[in-house]
Amino acid sequence: MQSETKAHVEQLTSPAGHAVSVLRFEGDIASTSKDAVLGTYQALPKETAKLVLLDFTKVDYINSSGIALVIQMLIEASNSGQKVYAFGLSAHFTKVFTMVGIARYAGLFPSQAEALAAL
């Protein structure tokens, strides 16, 4: 059974001093996750949220509909001039994200520290 997707936003500062909006996801990401994934992202103020970090550490499963939501979010981010980085994906989902082309639009990192250091 699919677990509910939860999302919340934190504001951090990168080691270089840049403001970073972190979207922390939890549960499974599927078609029912639209509000949690896109809604949370779309609520970010585009004029100030120029660096976005996606935390998948507590995500157990992402199906094809969930991947489509992530792709839609990345398209919107690209159109808004935002840079997106992701971390915390399992080896399997890192491979899937790379295969479907997500890695071209979002930097993929093993940990939050490594993602922040790249900003």
Buried (B, 14 or more C-beta within 10 A) or exposed (E): EBEEBBBEBEEBEBEEEEEBBBBBBBBBBBEBBBEBBBEBBEEBEEEEBBBBBBBBEEBEBBBEEBBBBBBBBBEBBEEBEBBBBBBBBBEEBBEBBEEBEBBEBBBBBEEBEEBBEBB
